[in-house]
Amino acid sequence: MNVEEEVERLKEEIQRLGKVQDDGSYKVTFGVLFNDDRCANIFEALVGTLRAAKKRKFLTYEGELLLQGVHDNVEIILKPTPAAAAAPKATDAVGTS
């Protein structure tokens, strides 16, 4: 699996484990992600994949290097997809003729 594929898988796992926010983003803590059995089986280097996703601006978190135990409560935020951010509001669909 190359880096791009791993980043895509990471996005899927954050959506699975995280909580959706009002703006369409997803939030999960590093500890939840790190201690998940499925993630442990998918990612050989979770921290490296997180850094690659952060560099590509798919997600954000405080700090550069996350360590198990020390940074378990650091929130990782998967930014909303452009499609989710551009979704029309219910009031936009109402026509005025």
Backbone atoms as SQL, in Angstrom:
CREATE TABLE atoms (id INTEGER PRIMARY KEY, chain TEXT, resi INTEGER, resn TEXT, atom TEXT, x REAL, y REAL, z REAL);
INSERT INTO atoms VALUES
  (1, 'A', 1, 'MET', 'N', 0.855, -1.168, 0.000),
  (2, 'A', 1, 'MET', 'CA', 0.000, 0.000, 0.000),
  (3, 'A', 1, 'MET', 'C', 0.907, 1.240, 0.000),
  (4, 'A', 2, 'ASN', 'N', 0.644, 2.179, -0.917),
  (5, 'A', 2, 'ASN', 'CA', 1.457, 3.394, -0.953),
  (6, 'A', 2, 'ASN', 'C', 0.881, 4.448, -0.001),
  (7, 'A', 3, 'VAL', 'N', 1.578, 5.568, 0.107),
  (8, 'A', 3, 'VAL', 'CA', 1.189, 6.609, 1.060),
  (9, 'A', 3, 'VAL', 'C', -0.205, 7.154, 0.768),
  (10, 'A', 4, 'GLU', 'N', -0.512, 7.383, -0.506),
  (11, 'A', 4, 'GLU', 'CA', -1.833, 7.923, -0.860),
  (12, 'A', 4, 'GLU', 'C', -2.944, 6.967, -0.433),
  (13, 'A', 5, 'GLU', 'N', -2.735, 5.674, -0.646),
  (14, 'A', 5, 'GLU', 'CA', -3.734, 4.675, -0.246),
  (15, 'A', 5, 'GLU', 'C', -3.875, 4.637, 1.275),
  (16, 'A', 6, 'GLU', 'N', -2.748, 4.732, 1.982),
  (17, 'A', 6, 'GLU', 'CA', -2.796, 4.718, 3.442),
  (18, 'A', 6, 'GLU', 'C', -3.538, 5.937, 3.977),
  (19, 'A', 7, 'VAL', 'N', -3.316, 7.099, 3.372),
  (20, 'A', 7, 'VAL', 'CA', -4.015, 8.313, 3.801),
  (21, 'A', 7, 'VAL', 'C', -5.520, 8.148, 3.588),
  (22, 'A', 8, 'GLU', 'N', -5.918, 7.567, 2.464),
  (23, 'A', 8, 'GLU', 'CA', -7.346, 7.329, 2.209),
  (24, 'A', 8, 'GLU', 'C', -7.934, 6.376, 3.246),
  (25, 'A', 9, 'ARG', 'N', -7.200, 5.316, 3.573),
  (26, 'A', 9, 'ARG', 'CA', -7.663, 4.363, 4.596),
  (27, 'A', 9, 'ARG', 'C', -7.774, 5.047, 5.955),
  (28, 'A', 10, 'LEU', 'N', -6.798, 5.921, 6.254),
  (29, 'A', 10, 'LEU', 'CA', -6.826, 6.653, 7.517),
  (30, 'A', 10, 'LEU', 'C', -8.074, 7.528, 7.606),
  (31, 'A', 11, 'LYS', 'N', -8.411, 8.189, 6.516),
  (32, 'A', 11, 'LYS', 'CA', -9.614, 9.025, 6.493),
  (33, 'A', 11, 'LYS', 'C', -10.858, 8.177, 6.788),
  (34, 'A', 12, 'GLU', 'N', -10.920, 6.990, 6.203),
  (35, 'A', 12, 'GLU', 'CA', -12.053, 6.087, 6.443),
  (36, 'A', 12, 'GLU', 'C', -12.121, 5.669, 7.913),
  (37, 'A', 13, 'GLU', 'N', -10.964, 5.373, 8.494),
  (38, 'A', 13, 'GLU', 'CA', -10.927, 4.928, 9.890),
  (39, 'A', 13, 'GLU', 'C', -11.288, 6.063, 10.845),
  (40, 'A', 14, 'ILE', 'N', -10.881, 7.278, 10.538),
  (41, 'A', 14, 'ILE', 'CA', -11.255, 8.420, 11.379),
  (42, 'A', 14, 'ILE', 'C', -12.762, 8.632, 11.313),
  (43, 'A', 15, 'GLN', 'N', -13.351, 8.443, 10.144),
  (44, 'A', 15, 'GLN', 'CA', -14.808, 8.559, 10.020),
  (45, 'A', 15, 'GLN', 'C', -15.502, 7.452, 10.809),
  (46, 'A', 16, 'ARG', 'N', -14.933, 6.259, 10.807),
  (47, 'A', 16, 'ARG', 'CA', -15.517, 5.131, 11.537),
  (48, 'A', 16, 'ARG', 'C', -15.448, 5.348, 13.046),
  (49, 'A', 17, 'LEU', 'N', -14.310, 5.817, 13.533),
  (50, 'A', 17, 'LEU', 'CA', -14.086, 5.927, 14.971),
  (51, 'A', 17, 'LEU', 'C', -14.459, 7.283, 15.565),
  (52, 'A', 18, 'GLY', 'N', -14.455, 8.313, 14.726),
  (53, 'A', 18, 'GLY', 'CA', -14.660, 9.667, 15.228),
  (54, 'A', 18, 'GLY', 'C', -16.116, 10.077, 15.299),
  (55, 'A', 19, 'LYS', 'N', -16.305, 11.274, 15.786),
  (56, 'A', 19, 'LYS', 'CA', -17.643, 11.860, 15.877),
  (57, 'A', 19, 'LYS', 'C', -17.736, 12.982, 14.857),
  (58, 'A', 20, 'VAL', 'N', -18.827, 12.979, 14.093),
  (59, 'A', 20, 'VAL', 'CA', -19.028, 14.016, 13.087),
  (60, 'A', 20, 'VAL', 'C', -19.365, 15.324, 13.797),
  (61, 'A', 21, 'GLN', 'N', -18.803, 16.406, 13.306),
  (62, 'A', 21, 'GLN', 'CA', -19.021, 17.737, 13.872),
  (63, 'A', 21, 'GLN', 'C', -20.036, 18.494, 13.011),
  (64, 'A', 22, 'ASP', 'N', -20.511, 19.611, 13.511),
  (65, 'A', 22, 'ASP', 'CA', -21.516, 20.404, 12.797),
  (66, 'A', 22, 'ASP', 'C', -21.045, 20.860, 11.423),
  (67, 'A', 23, 'ASP', 'N', -19.737, 21.085, 11.274),
  (68, 'A', 23, 'ASP', 'CA', -19.208, 21.578, 9.994),
  (69, 'A', 23, 'ASP', 'C', -18.888, 20.457, 9.006),
  (70, 'A', 24, 'GLY', 'N', -19.171, 19.198, 9.390),
  (71, 'A', 24, 'GLY', 'CA', -18.904, 18.066, 8.506),
  (72, 'A', 24, 'GLY', 'C', -17.553, 17.415, 8.738),
  (73, 'A', 25, 'SER', 'N', -16.762, 17.975, 9.648),
  (74, 'A', 25, 'SER', 'CA', -15.475, 17.366, 9.973),
  (75, 'A', 25, 'SER', 'C', -15.704, 16.212, 10.954),
  (76, 'A', 26, 'TYR', 'N', -14.668, 15.408, 11.173),
  (77, 'A', 26, 'TYR', 'CA', -14.723, 14.308, 12.130),
  (78, 'A', 26, 'TYR', 'C', -13.617, 14.506, 13.146),
  (79, 'A', 27, 'LYS', 'N', -13.917, 14.183, 14.411),
  (80, 'A', 27, 'LYS', 'CA', -12.947, 14.365, 15.481),
  (81, 'A', 27, 'LYS', 'C', -12.761, 13.049, 16.224),
  (82, 'A', 28, 'VAL', 'N', -11.494, 12.678, 16.436),
  (83, 'A', 28, 'VAL', 'CA', -11.155, 11.481, 17.192),
  (84, 'A', 28, 'VAL', 'C', -9.859, 11.770, 17.948),
  (85, 'A', 29, 'THR', 'N', -9.661, 11.127, 19.086),
  (86, 'A', 29, 'THR', 'CA', -8.401, 11.335, 19.796),
  (87, 'A', 29, 'THR', 'C', -7.356, 10.338, 19.295),
  (88, 'A', 30, 'PHE', 'N', -6.097, 10.716, 19.462),
  (89, 'A', 30, 'PHE', 'CA', -5.000, 9.854, 19.038),
  (90, 'A', 30, 'PHE', 'C', -5.056, 8.510, 19.761),
  (91, 'A', 31, 'GLY', 'N', -5.400, 8.529, 21.038),
  (92, 'A', 31, 'GLY', 'CA', -5.458, 7.291, 21.809),
  (93, 'A', 31, 'GLY', 'C', -6.471, 6.304, 21.254),
  (94, 'A', 32, 'VAL', 'N', -7.635, 6.793, 20.870),
  (95, 'A', 32, 'VAL', 'CA', -8.670, 5.925, 20.293),
  (96, 'A', 32, 'VAL', 'C', -8.165, 5.319, 18.993),
  (97, 'A', 33, 'LEU', 'N', -7.560, 6.137, 18.162),
  (98, 'A', 33, 'LEU', 'CA', -7.042, 5.676, 16.871),
  (99, 'A', 33, 'LEU', 'C', -5.908, 4.672, 17.071),
  (100, 'A', 34, 'PHE', 'N', -4.973, 5.011, 17.953),
  (101, 'A', 34, 'PHE', 'CA', -3.793, 4.175, 18.171),
  (102, 'A', 34, 'PHE', 'C', -4.153, 2.824, 18.781),
  (103, 'A', 35, 'ASN', 'N', -5.119, 2.808, 19.682),
  (104, 'A', 35, 'ASN', 'CA', -5.465, 1.573, 20.399),
  (105, 'A', 35, 'ASN', 'C', -6.515, 0.719, 19.698),
  (106, 'A', 36, 'ASP', 'N', -7.002, 1.150, 18.548),
  (107, 'A', 36, 'ASP', 'CA', -7.985, 0.379, 17.801),
  (108, 'A', 36, 'ASP', 'C', -7.310, -0.802, 17.101),
  (109, 'A', 37, 'ASP', 'N', -7.832, -2.000, 17.299),
  (110, 'A', 37, 'ASP', 'CA', -7.233, -3.207, 16.713),
  (111, 'A', 37, 'ASP', 'C', -7.206, -3.160, 15.190),
  (112, 'A', 38, 'ARG', 'N', -8.284, -2.694, 14.589),
  (113, 'A', 38, 'ARG', 'CA', -8.340, -2.638, 13.127),
  (114, 'A', 38, 'ARG', 'C', -7.261, -1.704, 12.579),
  (115, 'A', 39, 'CYS', 'N', -7.103, -0.541, 13.203),
  (116, 'A', 39, 'CYS', 'CA', -6.060, 0.399, 12.765),
  (117, 'A', 39, 'CYS', 'C', -4.671, -0.204, 12.957),
  (118, 'A', 40, 'ALA', 'N', -4.482, -0.921, 14.044),
  (119, 'A', 40, 'ALA', 'CA', -3.185, -1.550, 14.297),
  (120, 'A', 40, 'ALA', 'C', -2.843, -2.553, 13.204),
  (121, 'A', 41, 'ASN', 'N', -3.854, -3.227, 12.662),
  (122, 'A', 41, 'ASN', 'CA', -3.624, -4.199, 11.594),
  (123, 'A', 41, 'ASN', 'C', -3.440, -3.547, 10.229),
  (124, 'A', 42, 'ILE', 'N', -3.999, -2.362, 10.028),
  (125, 'A', 42, 'ILE', 'CA', -3.916, -1.685, 8.732),
  (126, 'A', 42, 'ILE', 'C', -2.620, -0.910, 8.578),
  (127, 'A', 43, 'PHE', 'N', -2.268, -0.142, 9.610),
  (128, 'A', 43, 'PHE', 'CA', -1.167, 0.818, 9.490),
  (129, 'A', 43, 'PHE', 'C', 0.102, 0.316, 10.164),
  (130, 'A', 44, 'GLU', 'N', 1.166, 0.184, 9.359),
  (131, 'A', 44, 'GLU', 'CA', 2.463, -0.194, 9.915),
  (132, 'A', 44, 'GLU', 'C', 3.052, 0.954, 10.717),
  (133, 'A', 45, 'ALA', 'N', 2.815, 2.173, 10.253),
  (134, 'A', 45, 'ALA', 'CA', 3.358, 3.363, 10.912),
  (135, 'A', 45, 'ALA', 'C', 2.259, 4.422, 10.979),
  (136, 'A', 46, 'LEU', 'N', 1.382, 4.296, 11.972),
  (137, 'A', 46, 'LEU', 'CA', 0.247, 5.204, 12.097),
  (138, 'A', 46, 'LEU', 'C', 0.694, 6.658, 12.184),
  (139, 'A', 47, 'VAL', 'N', 1.717, 6.930, 12.983),
  (140, 'A', 47, 'VAL', 'CA', 2.184, 8.308, 13.154),
  (141, 'A', 47, 'VAL', 'C', 2.683, 8.873, 11.828),
  (142, 'A', 48, 'GLY', 'N', 3.370, 8.059, 11.038),
  (143, 'A', 48, 'GLY', 'CA', 3.839, 8.507, 9.725),
  (144, 'A', 48, 'GLY', 'C', 2.689, 8.803, 8.781),
  (145, 'A', 49, 'THR', 'N', 1.654, 7.985, 8.825),
  (146, 'A', 49, 'THR', 'CA', 0.476, 8.213, 7.982),
  (147, 'A', 49, 'THR', 'C', -0.263, 9.472, 8.425),
  (148, 'A', 50, 'LEU', 'N', -0.346, 9.692, 9.728),
  (149, 'A', 50, 'LEU', 'CA', -0.962, 10.920, 10.238),
  (150, 'A', 50, 'LEU', 'C', -0.197, 12.150, 9.760),
  (151, 'A', 51, 'ARG', 'N', 1.127, 12.080, 9.818),
  (152, 'A', 51, 'ARG', 'CA', 1.949, 13.217, 9.374),
  (153, 'A', 51, 'ARG', 'C', 1.772, 13.468, 7.880),
  (154, 'A', 52, 'ALA', 'N', 1.682, 12.396, 7.089),
  (155, 'A', 52, 'ALA', 'CA', 1.476, 12.543, 5.643),
  (156, 'A', 52, 'ALA', 'C', 0.121, 13.188, 5.357),
  (157, 'A', 53, 'ALA', 'N', -0.915, 12.775, 6.083),
  (158, 'A', 53, 'ALA', 'CA', -2.254, 13.345, 5.897),
  (159, 'A', 53, 'ALA', 'C', -2.294, 14.808, 6.334),
  (160, 'A', 54, 'LYS', 'N', -1.567, 15.128, 7.405),
  (161, 'A', 54, 'LYS', 'CA', -1.506, 16.519, 7.871),
  (162, 'A', 54, 'LYS', 'C', -0.774, 17.389, 6.853),
  (163, 'A', 55, 'LYS', 'N', 0.312, 16.868, 6.299),
  (164, 'A', 55, 'LYS', 'CA', 1.083, 17.603, 5.290),
  (165, 'A', 55, 'LYS', 'C', 0.228, 17.888, 4.057),
  (166, 'A', 56, 'ARG', 'N', -0.654, 16.951, 3.707),
  (167, 'A', 56, 'ARG', 'CA', -1.538, 17.105, 2.549),
  (168, 'A', 56, 'ARG', 'C', -2.802, 17.895, 2.898),
  (169, 'A', 57, 'LYS', 'N', -2.871, 18.368, 4.148),
  (170, 'A', 57, 'LYS', 'CA', -3.960, 19.225, 4.642),
  (171, 'A', 57, 'LYS', 'C', -5.329, 18.539, 4.667),
  (172, 'A', 58, 'PHE', 'N', -5.334, 17.208, 4.855),
  (173, 'A', 58, 'PHE', 'CA', -6.594, 16.479, 5.013),
  (174, 'A', 58, 'PHE', 'C', -7.070, 16.532, 6.457),
  (175, 'A', 59, 'LEU', 'N', -6.118, 16.674, 7.377),
  (176, 'A', 59, 'LEU', 'CA', -6.470, 16.709, 8.781),
  (177, 'A', 59, 'LEU', 'C', -5.553, 17.653, 9.528),
  (178, 'A', 60, 'THR', 'N', -5.900, 17.884, 10.779),
  (179, 'A', 60, 'THR', 'CA', -5.102, 18.771, 11.619),
  (180, 'A', 60, 'THR', 'C', -5.063, 18.226, 13.039),
  (181, 'A', 61, 'TYR', 'N', -3.967, 18.509, 13.723),
  (182, 'A', 61, 'TYR', 'CA', -3.812, 18.190, 15.138),
  (183, 'A', 61, 'TYR', 'C', -2.667, 19.029, 15.677),
  (184, 'A', 62, 'GLU', 'N', -2.642, 19.199, 16.989),
  (185, 'A', 62, 'GLU', 'CA', -1.596, 19.982, 17.641),
  (186, 'A', 62, 'GLU', 'C', -0.304, 19.174, 17.691),
  (187, 'A', 63, 'GLY', 'N', 0.808, 19.840, 17.427),
  (188, 'A', 63, 'GLY', 'CA', 2.112, 19.202, 17.534),
  (189, 'A', 63, 'GLY', 'C', 2.560, 18.571, 16.231),
  (190, 'A', 64, 'GLU', 'N', 3.747, 18.009, 16.272),
  (191, 'A', 64, 'GLU', 'CA', 4.335, 17.367, 15.097),
  (192, 'A', 64, 'GLU', 'C', 4.375, 15.850, 15.249),
  (193, 'A', 65, 'LEU', 'N', 4.889, 15.390, 16.389),
  (194, 'A', 65, 'LEU', 'CA', 5.081, 13.964, 16.619),
  (195, 'A', 65, 'LEU', 'C', 4.179, 13.512, 17.758),
  (196, 'A', 66, 'LEU', 'N', 3.304, 12.566, 17.486),
  (197, 'A', 66, 'LEU', 'CA', 2.399, 12.049, 18.507),
  (198, 'A', 66, 'LEU', 'C', 2.958, 10.751, 19.075),
  (199, 'A', 67, 'LEU', 'N', 2.952, 10.641, 20.395),
  (200, 'A', 67, 'LEU', 'CA', 3.472, 9.460, 21.075),
  (201, 'A', 67, 'LEU', 'C', 2.377, 8.823, 21.917),
  (202, 'A', 68, 'GLN', 'N', 2.338, 7.481, 21.897),
  (203, 'A', 68, 'GLN', 'CA', 1.344, 6.752, 22.678),
  (204, 'A', 68, 'GLN', 'C', 1.502, 7.095, 24.151),
  (205, 'A', 69, 'GLY', 'N', 0.390, 7.249, 24.827),
  (206, 'A', 69, 'GLY', 'CA', 0.408, 7.578, 26.247),
  (207, 'A', 69, 'GLY', 'C', 0.479, 9.078, 26.468),
  (208, 'A', 70, 'VAL', 'N', 1.543, 9.691, 26.002),
  (209, 'A', 70, 'VAL', 'CA', 1.759, 11.130, 26.194),
  (210, 'A', 70, 'VAL', 'C', 0.703, 11.955, 25.471),
  (211, 'A', 71, 'HIS', 'N', 0.341, 11.546, 24.261),
  (212, 'A', 71, 'HIS', 'CA', -0.559, 12.337, 23.418),
  (213, 'A', 71, 'HIS', 'C', -1.906, 11.656, 23.160),
  (214, 'A', 72, 'ASP', 'N', -2.308, 10.750, 24.028),
  (215, 'A', 72, 'ASP', 'CA', -3.565, 10.016, 23.819),
  (216, 'A', 72, 'ASP', 'C', -4.785, 10.926, 23.723),
  (217, 'A', 73, 'ASN', 'N', -4.752, 12.084, 24.368),
  (218, 'A', 73, 'ASN', 'CA', -5.913, 12.981, 24.369),
  (219, 'A', 73, 'ASN', 'C', -5.858, 14.056, 23.292),
  (220, 'A', 74, 'VAL', 'N', -4.845, 14.021, 22.437),
  (221, 'A', 74, 'VAL', 'CA', -4.749, 15.004, 21.350),
  (222, 'A', 74, 'VAL', 'C', -5.856, 14.714, 20.341),
  (223, 'A', 75, 'GLU', 'N', -6.606, 15.764, 20.000),
  (224, 'A', 75, 'GLU', 'CA', -7.702, 15.606, 19.042),
  (225, 'A', 75, 'GLU', 'C', -7.184, 15.692, 17.616),
  (226, 'A', 76, 'ILE', 'N', -7.560, 14.717, 16.814),
  (227, 'A', 76, 'ILE', 'CA', -7.240, 14.698, 15.391),
  (228, 'A', 76, 'ILE', 'C', -8.531, 15.049, 14.667),
  (229, 'A', 77, 'ILE', 'N', -8.468, 16.063, 13.824),
  (230, 'A', 77, 'ILE', 'CA', -9.664, 16.540, 13.132),
  (231, 'A', 77, 'ILE', 'C', -9.506, 16.320, 11.637),
  (232, 'A', 78, 'LEU', 'N', -10.366, 15.464, 11.094),
  (233, 'A', 78, 'LEU', 'CA', -10.429, 15.239, 9.653),
  (234, 'A', 78, 'LEU', 'C', -11.286, 16.343, 9.069),
  (235, 'A', 79, 'LYS', 'N', -10.695, 17.150, 8.211),
  (236, 'A', 79, 'LYS', 'CA', -11.409, 18.288, 7.634),
  (237, 'A', 79, 'LYS', 'C', -12.558, 17.804, 6.757),
  (238, 'A', 80, 'PRO', 'N', -13.631, 18.604, 6.677),
  (239, 'A', 80, 'PRO', 'CA', -14.767, 18.191, 5.838),
  (240, 'A', 80, 'PRO', 'C', -14.371, 18.141, 4.368),
  (241, 'A', 81, 'THR', 'N', -14.979, 17.230, 3.639),
  (242, 'A', 81, 'THR', 'CA', -14.713, 17.139, 2.205),
  (243, 'A', 81, 'THR', 'C', -15.381, 18.318, 1.518),
  (244, 'A', 82, 'PRO', 'N', -14.860, 18.759, 0.376),
  (245, 'A', 82, 'PRO', 'CA', -15.493, 19.872, -0.336),
  (246, 'A', 82, 'PRO', 'C', -16.961, 19.591, -0.655),
  (247, 'A', 83, 'ALA', 'N', -17.306, 18.349, -0.950),
  (248, 'A', 83, 'ALA', 'CA', -18.695, 17.989, -1.261),
  (249, 'A', 83, 'ALA', 'C', -19.591, 18.214, -0.048),
  (250, 'A', 84, 'ALA', 'N', -19.102, 17.856, 1.144),
  (251, 'A', 84, 'ALA', 'CA', -19.894, 18.041, 2.362),
  (252, 'A', 84, 'ALA', 'C', -20.036, 19.523, 2.685),
  (253, 'A', 85, 'ALA', 'N', -18.984, 20.285, 2.463),
  (254, 'A', 85, 'ALA', 'CA', -19.031, 21.720, 2.753),
  (255, 'A', 85, 'ALA', 'C', -19.924, 22.459, 1.762),
  (256, 'A', 86, 'ALA', 'N', -20.031, 21.948, 0.529),
  (257, 'A', 86, 'ALA', 'CA', -20.802, 22.619, -0.519),
  (258, 'A', 86, 'ALA', 'C', -22.238, 22.109, -0.626),
  (259, 'A', 87, 'ALA', 'N', -22.621, 21.195, 0.260),
  (260, 'A', 87, 'ALA', 'CA', -23.975, 20.635, 0.207),
  (261, 'A', 87, 'ALA', 'C', -24.996, 21.751, 0.388),
  (262, 'A', 88, 'PRO', 'N', -26.027, 21.767, -0.449),
  (263, 'A', 88, 'PRO', 'CA', -27.023, 22.833, -0.353),
  (264, 'A', 88, 'PRO', 'C', -27.824, 22.732, 0.936),
  (265, 'A', 89, 'LYS', 'N', -28.182, 23.859, 1.466),
  (266, 'A', 89, 'LYS', 'CA', -29.021, 23.901, 2.661),
  (267, 'A', 89, 'LYS', 'C', -30.470, 23.687, 2.228),
  (268, 'A', 90, 'ALA', 'N', -31.301, 23.268, 3.140),
  (269, 'A', 90, 'ALA', 'CA', -32.711, 23.012, 2.822),
  (270, 'A', 90, 'ALA', 'C', -33.393, 24.271, 2.298),
  (271, 'A', 91, 'THR', 'N', -33.001, 25.426, 2.794),
  (272, 'A', 91, 'THR', 'CA', -33.632, 26.669, 2.355),
  (273, 'A', 91, 'THR', 'C', -33.198, 27.059, 0.948),
  (274, 'A', 92, 'ASP', 'N', -32.047, 26.544, 0.482),
  (275, 'A', 92, 'ASP', 'CA', -31.573, 26.852, -0.866),
  (276, 'A', 92, 'ASP', 'C', -32.438, 26.201, -1.940),
  (277, 'A', 93, 'ALA', 'N', -33.127, 25.113, -1.589),
  (278, 'A', 93, 'ALA', 'CA', -33.906, 24.370, -2.574),
  (279, 'A', 93, 'ALA', 'C', -35.285, 24.989, -2.810),
  (280, 'A', 94, 'VAL', 'N', -35.689, 25.889, -1.959),
  (281, 'A', 94, 'VAL', 'CA', -37.011, 26.501, -2.078),
  (282, 'A', 94, 'VAL', 'C', -36.975, 27.561, -3.166),
  (283, 'A', 95, 'GLY', 'N', -37.810, 27.390, -4.164),
  (284, 'A', 95, 'GLY', 'CA', -37.856, 28.348, -5.274),
  (285, 'A', 95, 'GLY', 'C', -38.845, 29.465, -4.994),
  (286, 'A', 96, 'THR', 'N', -38.571, 30.625, -5.536),
  (287, 'A', 96, 'THR', 'CA', -39.496, 31.749, -5.383),
  (288, 'A', 96, 'THR', 'C', -39.925, 32.192, -6.761),
  (289, 'A', 97, 'SER', 'N', -41.175, 31.890, -7.099),
  (290, 'A', 97, 'SER', 'CA', -41.688, 32.241, -8.429),
  (291, 'A', 97, 'SER', 'C', -42.824, 33.206, -8.317);
